[in-house]
Structure formats: C-alpha cells, structure tokens
C-alpha cells in the first residue's frame, strides 16, 4: 500500500523528536458519491496525503462496502467504518479505534416553497486516535437540507461527540453558511471554527459558499492547510472542495 508523502503524524510510534508537538493530518471531503472524475479525485487525495480521511457522500447502494474499500484503495488507504453516507479511511500505520456510528433522525419529506422533496437517512461516524499522549475523537457528519431538521440533527451529532469523553474534531457538510443557526450552535458549544479564514467550499468549479465545516474542541489546536492540488483536478473531482486539517497536540502532549 502506498502511504504517500508526509502522511501526518499522530499515532504512538509516529511522533517527532522529544519535546516536539505531535501533528495529525486529516482530510474532510464530500466526494459526491465517488461519481465524478475518479482519477482527479485520486490525485487530489494523494496530493493531500492525509493520515485520516473523513468522507461525506461516500458511495452507497449496491455493493456499498465493496465500493468504499475500492475507493479507499485508489487513495492508498483503508476503509475503517461508516454510517449512512459518512466514512472513515486511514493511511497505513494509522489506527482509528472503537468506531461509533449512529443514525440521525431527519424529516423524510422536505418542503420548500411549493416544492416537496425526500431526503436520504442521516448518520454520523467517529472513532478514537492518539495525538501525542492525548486521546482524540474524529467525527464526520452530513447534515440535511431541512432548516429546522438540521438543528435537531446537530444535537444528535454533538451528543455522540460528547460520548467519546475526549477532545474531538467534528467535520462535515453542514449544508448551511456560517450565519446560520447550526454554526451559531457550534460556537455556543465552545468549538473553534478552523475554516473561518479558509474561504468558500462550494461549488468546486465556482466557490462562493462556505457550507463545509471543521470544528475543534480545546485543548487541541489546528489549522486548515492549503490544498496541494490543481484547480482543474479540484473542479473535476467533486462538487465540493476538501478541507485539509492539521491537528496539533496540546503542549507537552
């Protein structure tokens, strides 16, 4: 399995010199069901070289697990766990243990003006990893298109995040811009918005909305890194842009 350059350090045995902070590179990405330009998507992910990839809109329907394992293999990664259309992939040598996956209630019917549409079931998935000497939970979700429903979904996601009993990173397609109630609720929860200065994430060909989030609890710190991929590959790979996150262990961790 190809691990790629600088996969991001974070599990025991992958730490830098004594006294250095441990780091973990995490990629949050809505891959649009693995239905766009797969070769471009592979180039984007391999260029990002994540230790852990938190996927939204992973492939579903017939042969779901087979498709997800195949997708992970093209990235040089391994499929770990999933719930609904969210999945966790890891690079060689990285462990995300004790995966917790849960279904999220959301309205099946969504009304907007005179239009009526249905929504697929929601879900979230997370697991623990070690960053230096600190246990960290990594959680990914994809919220729905129903405004009030999204707020209820988020409360279910946050409850699952708290259940790990550790600091956590929460990422996902929030389907809402930062002036919305979901983002305000995340701030009330005490989470840091890592993407505040990272720019819009949708659409990949004409980025004009920031609807994908990466939120972190103290005492962890993190930042969004520039995505080392060409604009052409980013536009072809998915309808969303990825968030490449670098997490840093607490002082002395």
C-alpha contacts under 8 A as a table, 3 or more apart, distances in Angstrom:
res1	aa1	res2	aa2	distance
1	X	76	X	5.63
1	X	77	X	7.47
1	X	92	X	7.15
2	X	76	X	5.09
2	X	77	X	7.93
2	X	92	X	7.87
3	X	7	X	6.73
3	X	49	X	7.61
3	X	76	X	5.99
3	X	77	X	7.44
3	X	91	X	6.10
3	X	92	X	5.94
4	X	7	X	6.34
4	X	46	X	6.52
4	X	47	X	7.98
4	X	49	X	5.73
4	X	76	X	7.67
5	X	49	X	6.16
6	X	9	X	7.92
6	X	49	X	6.58
7	X	25	X	6.79
7	X	49	X	5.04
7	X	50	X	5.24
7	X	51	X	4.94
7	X	91	X	7.26
8	X	23	X	6.31
8	X	24	X	4.71
8	X	25	X	4.46
8	X	26	X	7.82
8	X	49	X	7.55
8	X	50	X	6.25
8	X	51	X	5.23
8	X	246	X	7.92
9	X	14	X	5.46
9	X	15	X	6.17
9	X	16	X	7.92
9	X	22	X	6.38
9	X	23	X	5.12
9	X	24	X	4.85
9	X	25	X	7.05
9	X	51	X	7.25
9	X	131	X	7.97
10	X	14	X	6.08
10	X	15	X	6.50
10	X	22	X	5.84
10	X	23	X	5.43
10	X	24	X	4.76
10	X	94	X	7.80
10	X	129	X	7.81
10	X	130	X	6.06
10	X	131	X	4.55
10	X	132	X	6.15
11	X	14	X	5.57
11	X	15	X	7.20
11	X	94	X	6.24
11	X	95	X	7.07
11	X	129	X	6.81
11	X	130	X	5.05
11	X	131	X	5.90
11	X	132	X	6.88
12	X	15	X	6.64
12	X	130	X	6.72
12	X	131	X	7.72
12	X	132	X	6.84
12	X	133	X	7.94
15	X	20	X	7.98
15	X	22	X	5.73
15	X	132	X	6.74
16	X	20	X	5.88
16	X	21	X	7.37
16	X	22	X	6.62
17	X	20	X	5.66
19	X	252	X	6.85
21	X	132	X	7.22
21	X	248	X	6.43
21	X	249	X	5.72
21	X	250	X	7.37
21	X	251	X	6.88
21	X	252	X	7.15
21	X	253	X	6.50
22	X	131	X	6.06
22	X	132	X	5.07
22	X	248	X	5.80
22	X	249	X	5.29
22	X	253	X	7.05
23	X	131	X	6.76
23	X	132	X	7.76
23	X	246	X	6.51
23	X	247	X	5.36
23	X	248	X	4.52
23	X	249	X	6.30
24	X	51	X	6.65
24	X	131	X	6.91
24	X	246	X	5.67
24	X	247	X	5.07
24	X	248	X	6.66
25	X	49	X	7.83
25	X	50	X	5.14
25	X	51	X	5.41
25	X	52	X	6.74
25	X	244	X	7.14
25	X	245	X	5.70
25	X	246	X	4.65
25	X	247	X	6.39
26	X	50	X	5.29
26	X	51	X	5.98
26	X	52	X	4.90
26	X	53	X	5.69
26	X	54	X	7.32
26	X	244	X	6.01
26	X	245	X	5.05
26	X	246	X	6.35
26	X	247	X	7.61
27	X	48	X	7.45
27	X	50	X	5.69
27	X	51	X	7.98
27	X	52	X	6.37
27	X	53	X	4.64
27	X	54	X	6.06
27	X	242	X	6.89
27	X	243	X	5.83
27	X	244	X	4.62
27	X	245	X	6.06
28	X	53	X	5.97
28	X	54	X	4.80
28	X	55	X	6.00
28	X	56	X	7.73
28	X	171	X	6.48
28	X	172	X	6.96
28	X	214	X	7.92
28	X	242	X	5.79
28	X	243	X	5.12
28	X	244	X	6.45
28	X	245	X	7.69
29	X	53	X	7.52
29	X	54	X	6.48
29	X	55	X	5.19
29	X	56	X	6.04
29	X	172	X	7.84
29	X	240	X	7.38
29	X	241	X	6.98
29	X	242	X	4.55
29	X	243	X	6.43
30	X	33	X	7.97
30	X	55	X	5.83
30	X	56	X	4.31
30	X	57	X	5.58
30	X	58	X	7.61
30	X	172	X	7.90
30	X	173	X	6.96
30	X	238	X	7.21
30	X	239	X	7.89
30	X	240	X	5.95
30	X	241	X	7.57
30	X	242	X	7.00
31	X	34	X	5.47
31	X	35	X	7.80
31	X	41	X	7.81
31	X	55	X	6.85
31	X	56	X	6.34
31	X	57	X	5.82
31	X	58	X	6.42
31	X	237	X	7.37
31	X	238	X	5.38
31	X	239	X	7.65
31	X	240	X	7.28
32	X	35	X	6.01
32	X	36	X	7.02
32	X	56	X	7.66
32	X	57	X	5.35
32	X	58	X	7.09
32	X	59	X	7.99
32	X	238	X	5.50
32	X	239	X	6.50
32	X	240	X	7.66
33	X	36	X	7.94
33	X	57	X	4.90
33	X	58	X	4.90
33	X	59	X	4.36
33	X	60	X	7.18
34	X	37	X	7.93
34	X	38	X	6.58
34	X	57	X	7.84
34	X	58	X	6.56
34	X	59	X	5.79
34	X	71	X	7.58
34	X	238	X	7.82
35	X	38	X	7.14
35	X	59	X	7.92
35	X	238	X	7.88
36	X	236	X	6.67
36	X	237	X	5.73
36	X	238	X	5.88
37	X	40	X	5.38
37	X	41	X	6.29
37	X	236	X	5.55
37	X	237	X	4.98
37	X	238	X	7.41
38	X	41	X	4.96
38	X	42	X	6.12
38	X	237	X	6.37
39	X	42	X	5.08
39	X	43	X	6.33
39	X	237	X	7.64
40	X	43	X	5.11
40	X	44	X	6.26
40	X	233	X	4.95
40	X	234	X	7.28
40	X	236	X	6.23
40	X	237	X	5.00
41	X	44	X	5.09
41	X	45	X	6.24
41	X	233	X	6.98
41	X	234	X	7.42
41	X	236	X	7.52
41	X	237	X	4.28
41	X	238	X	7.15
42	X	45	X	5.27
42	X	46	X	6.03
42	X	74	X	6.29
42	X	75	X	5.59
43	X	46	X	5.24
43	X	47	X	5.96
43	X	229	X	7.49
43	X	233	X	7.38
44	X	47	X	5.18
44	X	48	X	6.31
44	X	228	X	7.50
44	X	229	X	5.43
44	X	230	X	7.93
44	X	233	X	6.65
44	X	234	X	6.76
44	X	237	X	7.56
45	X	48	X	5.10
45	X	49	X	6.27
45	X	50	X	7.42
45	X	75	X	6.29
46	X	49	X	4.94
46	X	50	X	7.72
46	X	75	X	5.92
46	X	76	X	7.66
47	X	228	X	5.80
47	X	229	X	6.20
48	X	227	X	6.47
48	X	228	X	6.04
48	X	229	X	7.57
48	X	244	X	7.00
50	X	53	X	6.20
50	X	90	X	7.90
50	X	91	X	7.04
50	X	244	X	7.84
51	X	90	X	5.83
51	X	91	X	5.02
51	X	92	X	7.96
51	X	94	X	6.50
52	X	88	X	7.14
52	X	89	X	5.77
52	X	90	X	4.51
52	X	91	X	6.28
52	X	94	X	7.56
53	X	88	X	5.87
53	X	89	X	4.99
53	X	90	X	6.21
54	X	86	X	7.35
54	X	87	X	5.96
54	X	88	X	4.92
54	X	89	X	6.56
54	X	139	X	7.67
54	X	140	X	5.95
54	X	171	X	7.60
55	X	58	X	6.11
55	X	85	X	7.95
55	X	86	X	5.40
55	X	87	X	4.97
55	X	88	X	6.24
55	X	89	X	7.71
55	X	140	X	7.19
56	X	85	X	5.93
56	X	86	X	4.65
56	X	87	X	6.72
56	X	140	X	7.41
56	X	141	X	6.96
56	X	142	X	6.25
56	X	172	X	6.76
56	X	173	X	6.95
57	X	85	X	4.79
57	X	86	X	6.11
57	X	142	X	7.84
58	X	68	X	6.91
58	X	85	X	5.04
58	X	86	X	5.94
58	X	87	X	6.51
59	X	64	X	6.31
59	X	67	X	6.43
59	X	68	X	6.32
59	X	85	X	7.05
60	X	63	X	7.35
60	X	64	X	4.70
60	X	67	X	7.70
60	X	85	X	6.89
61	X	64	X	5.57
63	X	66	X	5.24
63	X	67	X	6.03
64	X	67	X	5.25
64	X	68	X	6.24
65	X	68	X	5.09
65	X	69	X	6.10
66	X	69	X	5.23
66	X	70	X	6.09
67	X	70	X	5.01
67	X	71	X	6.04
68	X	71	X	5.01
68	X	72	X	6.09
68	X	79	X	6.65
69	X	72	X	5.08
69	X	73	X	6.13
69	X	78	X	6.72
69	X	79	X	5.41
70	X	73	X	5.09
70	X	74	X	6.51
71	X	74	X	5.34
71	X	75	X	6.85
72	X	75	X	5.24
72	X	76	X	6.40
72	X	77	X	4.93
72	X	78	X	5.45
72	X	79	X	5.89
72	X	89	X	6.59
73	X	76	X	4.90
73	X	77	X	5.37
73	X	78	X	6.39
74	X	77	X	7.43
76	X	91	X	6.83
76	X	92	X	7.98
77	X	89	X	6.12
77	X	90	X	5.35
77	X	91	X	4.63
77	X	92	X	6.60
78	X	89	X	5.29
78	X	90	X	5.26
78	X	91	X	6.38
78	X	92	X	7.51
79	X	87	X	7.56
79	X	88	X	6.26
79	X	89	X	4.54
79	X	90	X	6.69
80	X	87	X	7.48
80	X	88	X	5.52
80	X	89	X	5.56
80	X	90	X	7.04
80	X	96	X	7.67
81	X	87	X	5.73
81	X	88	X	5.48
81	X	89	X	7.60
81	X	99	X	6.64
81	X	101	X	7.77
81	X	125	X	7.29
82	X	85	X	7.13
82	X	86	X	5.43
82	X	87	X	4.08
82	X	88	X	6.26
82	X	101	X	6.62
82	X	124	X	7.75
82	X	125	X	5.83
83	X	86	X	5.37
83	X	87	X	6.55
83	X	101	X	5.44
83	X	102	X	6.37
83	X	103	X	6.86
83	X	123	X	5.34
83	X	124	X	5.61
83	X	125	X	5.56
84	X	103	X	7.10
84	X	121	X	6.73
84	X	122	X	5.90
84	X	123	X	5.00
84	X	124	X	7.18
85	X	122	X	7.61
85	X	123	X	7.16
85	X	142	X	7.73
86	X	123	X	7.04
86	X	124	X	6.27
86	X	125	X	6.52
86	X	140	X	6.50
86	X	141	X	6.24
86	X	142	X	7.10
87	X	125	X	6.76
87	X	140	X	7.54
88	X	125	X	7.53
88	X	126	X	7.56
90	X	94	X	6.00
90	X	95	X	7.04
90	X	96	X	7.47
91	X	94	X	5.66
95	X	129	X	6.29
96	X	99	X	7.17
96	X	127	X	5.51
96	X	128	X	5.28
96	X	129	X	4.93
97	X	127	X	5.54
97	X	128	X	5.15
97	X	129	X	6.36
98	X	127	X	5.54
98	X	128	X	6.24
99	X	125	X	7.02
99	X	126	X	5.53
99	X	127	X	4.17
99	X	128	X	7.06
100	X	125	X	5.70
100	X	126	X	5.33
100	X	127	X	6.01
101	X	123	X	7.38
101	X	124	X	5.81
101	X	125	X	4.20
101	X	126	X	6.39
102	X	123	X	5.69
102	X	124	X	5.66
102	X	125	X	6.47
102	X	160	X	7.92
103	X	121	X	7.54
103	X	122	X	5.96
103	X	123	X	4.23
103	X	124	X	6.58
104	X	121	X	7.11
104	X	122	X	4.83
104	X	123	X	4.70
104	X	124	X	7.16
104	X	153	X	6.12
104	X	156	X	6.63
104	X	157	X	7.64
105	X	121	X	7.13
105	X	122	X	6.48
105	X	153	X	6.58
106	X	119	X	7.93
106	X	121	X	6.68
106	X	122	X	6.50
106	X	144	X	7.26
106	X	149	X	5.84
106	X	150	X	7.65
106	X	152	X	7.86
106	X	153	X	6.62
107	X	110	X	6.67
107	X	119	X	7.20
107	X	146	X	7.39
107	X	149	X	6.46
108	X	118	X	5.38
108	X	119	X	5.20
108	X	120	X	7.08
108	X	121	X	7.52
109	X	116	X	6.77
109	X	117	X	5.72
109	X	118	X	4.51
109	X	119	X	6.33
110	X	116	X	5.76
110	X	117	X	5.15
110	X	118	X	5.82
110	X	119	X	6.99
110	X	145	X	7.48
110	X	146	X	5.91
111	X	114	X	7.07
111	X	115	X	5.75
111	X	116	X	4.61
111	X	117	X	6.41
111	X	146	X	7.85
112	X	115	X	5.25
112	X	116	X	6.52
119	X	144	X	7.35
119	X	145	X	7.82
122	X	142	X	6.99
122	X	143	X	7.00
122	X	144	X	7.25
123	X	141	X	6.36
123	X	142	X	7.11
124	X	139	X	7.03
124	X	140	X	5.69
124	X	141	X	4.49
124	X	142	X	7.20
124	X	157	X	6.71
125	X	139	X	5.67
125	X	140	X	5.66
125	X	141	X	6.84
126	X	137	X	6.57
126	X	138	X	5.23
126	X	139	X	3.98
126	X	140	X	6.29
126	X	161	X	7.82
127	X	137	X	5.42
127	X	138	X	5.57
127	X	139	X	6.74
128	X	135	X	6.57
128	X	136	X	5.50
128	X	137	X	4.40
128	X	138	X	6.37
128	X	164	X	7.82
129	X	135	X	5.89
129	X	136	X	5.41
129	X	137	X	6.36
129	X	138	X	7.59
130	X	133	X	6.41
130	X	134	X	5.63
130	X	135	X	4.71
130	X	136	X	5.94
131	X	134	X	5.15
131	X	135	X	6.29
131	X	136	X	6.62
131	X	248	X	7.52
131	X	249	X	5.73
131	X	253	X	7.48
132	X	249	X	5.96
132	X	253	X	4.91
133	X	249	X	7.97
133	X	253	X	5.07
134	X	249	X	6.99
134	X	250	X	7.79
134	X	253	X	6.33
135	X	166	X	6.23
135	X	167	X	7.28
136	X	166	X	5.74
136	X	167	X	5.33
136	X	168	X	5.40
136	X	169	X	7.63
137	X	161	X	7.51
137	X	164	X	6.65
137	X	166	X	6.34
137	X	167	X	6.33
137	X	168	X	4.44
137	X	169	X	6.31
138	X	168	X	5.74
138	X	169	X	5.01
138	X	170	X	6.29
139	X	161	X	6.92
139	X	168	X	7.30
139	X	169	X	6.14
139	X	170	X	4.86
139	X	171	X	6.34
140	X	170	X	5.85
140	X	171	X	4.94
140	X	172	X	5.35
141	X	157	X	7.42
141	X	170	X	7.77
141	X	171	X	6.54
141	X	172	X	4.83
141	X	173	X	6.82
141	X	174	X	7.95
142	X	172	X	5.33
142	X	173	X	4.82
142	X	174	X	6.05
142	X	175	X	7.83
143	X	150	X	5.77
143	X	153	X	6.72
143	X	154	X	7.40
143	X	172	X	7.65
143	X	173	X	6.31
143	X	174	X	5.09
143	X	175	X	6.27
144	X	147	X	7.91
144	X	149	X	7.09
144	X	150	X	5.65
144	X	153	X	7.95
144	X	174	X	7.54
144	X	175	X	6.65
145	X	149	X	7.73
145	X	150	X	6.93
145	X	175	X	6.38
146	X	149	X	4.99
146	X	150	X	5.89
147	X	150	X	5.37
147	X	151	X	6.99
148	X	151	X	5.39
148	X	152	X	6.68
149	X	152	X	5.17
149	X	153	X	6.11
150	X	153	X	4.95
150	X	154	X	6.14
150	X	182	X	7.18
151	X	154	X	5.16
151	X	155	X	6.60
151	X	181	X	7.11
151	X	182	X	5.79
152	X	155	X	5.32
152	X	156	X	6.71
153	X	156	X	5.23
153	X	157	X	6.36
154	X	157	X	4.91
154	X	158	X	6.08
154	X	182	X	7.06
155	X	158	X	5.14
155	X	159	X	6.16
156	X	159	X	5.15
156	X	160	X	6.42
157	X	160	X	5.17
157	X	161	X	6.26
158	X	161	X	4.88
158	X	162	X	6.17
159	X	162	X	5.25
159	X	163	X	6.32
160	X	163	X	5.09
160	X	164	X	7.21
161	X	164	X	5.94
161	X	165	X	7.89
161	X	168	X	6.95
161	X	170	X	7.79
162	X	165	X	5.61
162	X	166	X	7.37
167	X	216	X	7.82
167	X	217	X	5.60
167	X	218	X	6.58
167	X	219	X	7.25
167	X	220	X	7.11
168	X	216	X	6.04
168	X	217	X	5.71
169	X	214	X	7.03
169	X	215	X	5.79
169	X	216	X	4.60
169	X	217	X	6.68
170	X	213	X	7.89
170	X	214	X	5.84
170	X	215	X	5.18
170	X	216	X	6.36
171	X	212	X	7.55
171	X	213	X	5.43
171	X	214	X	4.38
171	X	215	X	6.25
172	X	212	X	5.71
172	X	213	X	5.53
172	X	214	X	6.85
173	X	211	X	6.17
173	X	212	X	4.43
173	X	213	X	6.44
174	X	177	X	7.89
174	X	182	X	7.74
174	X	211	X	5.54
174	X	212	X	5.56
174	X	213	X	6.53
175	X	211	X	5.19
175	X	212	X	7.13
176	X	180	X	6.25
176	X	182	X	7.45
176	X	210	X	7.68
176	X	211	X	5.01
176	X	212	X	7.98
177	X	180	X	5.80
177	X	183	X	7.69
177	X	209	X	6.67
177	X	210	X	5.55
177	X	211	X	5.01
178	X	182	X	7.98
178	X	183	X	5.44
178	X	184	X	7.64
178	X	210	X	7.03
178	X	211	X	7.32
179	X	183	X	6.79
179	X	184	X	7.25
180	X	183	X	5.74
180	X	184	X	6.53
181	X	184	X	4.96
181	X	185	X	6.03
182	X	185	X	5.11
182	X	186	X	6.35
183	X	186	X	5.09
183	X	187	X	6.38
184	X	187	X	5.12
184	X	188	X	6.28
185	X	188	X	4.95
185	X	189	X	6.25
186	X	189	X	5.05
186	X	190	X	6.73
186	X	191	X	5.84
186	X	215	X	7.73
187	X	190	X	5.21
187	X	191	X	5.42
187	X	192	X	6.91
187	X	193	X	7.69
188	X	191	X	7.47
190	X	217	X	6.78
191	X	215	X	5.61
191	X	216	X	5.15
191	X	217	X	4.89
191	X	218	X	7.47
192	X	215	X	5.26
192	X	216	X	5.07
192	X	217	X	6.36
192	X	218	X	7.98
193	X	196	X	5.73
193	X	213	X	7.32
193	X	214	X	6.16
193	X	215	X	4.78
193	X	216	X	6.84
194	X	197	X	7.78
194	X	198	X	7.96
194	X	213	X	7.79
194	X	214	X	5.63
194	X	215	X	5.84
194	X	216	X	7.15
194	X	222	X	6.81
194	X	223	X	5.69
194	X	224	X	6.32
195	X	198	X	4.78
195	X	199	X	7.30
195	X	213	X	6.64
195	X	214	X	6.28
195	X	223	X	7.61
195	X	224	X	6.26
196	X	199	X	7.39
198	X	224	X	6.73
199	X	210	X	6.67
200	X	207	X	5.39
200	X	208	X	5.36
200	X	209	X	4.78
200	X	210	X	4.09
200	X	211	X	7.46
201	X	204	X	6.68
201	X	207	X	5.80
201	X	208	X	7.21
201	X	209	X	5.98
201	X	210	X	4.90
201	X	211	X	6.37
201	X	212	X	6.22
201	X	240	X	5.85
201	X	241	X	4.91
201	X	242	X	7.22
202	X	205	X	7.93
202	X	206	X	7.09
202	X	207	X	4.80
202	X	208	X	6.02
202	X	209	X	5.16
202	X	210	X	6.28
202	X	211	X	6.81
202	X	212	X	8.00
202	X	239	X	6.78
202	X	240	X	5.01
202	X	241	X	6.33
203	X	206	X	5.19
203	X	207	X	4.65
203	X	208	X	6.67
203	X	209	X	7.14
203	X	239	X	5.39
203	X	240	X	5.38
203	X	241	X	7.15
204	X	207	X	5.45
204	X	234	X	6.32
204	X	235	X	4.81
204	X	236	X	7.99
204	X	238	X	6.89
204	X	239	X	5.08
204	X	240	X	4.94
204	X	241	X	5.22
205	X	234	X	7.72
205	X	235	X	4.69
205	X	236	X	7.87
205	X	239	X	7.26
210	X	213	X	7.83
212	X	243	X	7.98
214	X	243	X	7.65
214	X	245	X	7.99
216	X	220	X	6.99
216	X	221	X	7.34
216	X	222	X	7.61
217	X	220	X	6.21
218	X	221	X	6.92
219	X	250	X	5.96
220	X	247	X	7.12
220	X	248	X	6.28
220	X	249	X	5.86
220	X	250	X	5.61
221	X	247	X	5.98
221	X	248	X	5.38
221	X	249	X	7.00
221	X	250	X	7.25
222	X	245	X	6.83
222	X	246	X	5.37
222	X	247	X	4.30
222	X	248	X	5.70
223	X	245	X	5.75
223	X	246	X	5.45
223	X	247	X	6.81
224	X	243	X	6.63
224	X	244	X	5.63
224	X	245	X	4.64
224	X	246	X	6.38
225	X	243	X	7.69
225	X	244	X	5.42
225	X	245	X	5.93
225	X	246	X	6.81
226	X	244	X	7.06
227	X	242	X	7.56
227	X	243	X	7.54
227	X	244	X	6.38
229	X	233	X	6.65
229	X	234	X	6.71
230	X	233	X	5.29
230	X	234	X	6.27
231	X	234	X	5.04
231	X	235	X	6.09
232	X	235	X	5.28
232	X	236	X	6.23
233	X	236	X	5.11
233	X	237	X	5.80
234	X	237	X	5.35
234	X	238	X	6.90
234	X	241	X	6.58
235	X	238	X	6.43
235	X	239	X	6.85
235	X	241	X	7.90
236	X	239	X	7.71
238	X	241	X	7.17
249	X	252	X	7.86
249	X	253	X	5.39
250	X	253	X	5.15
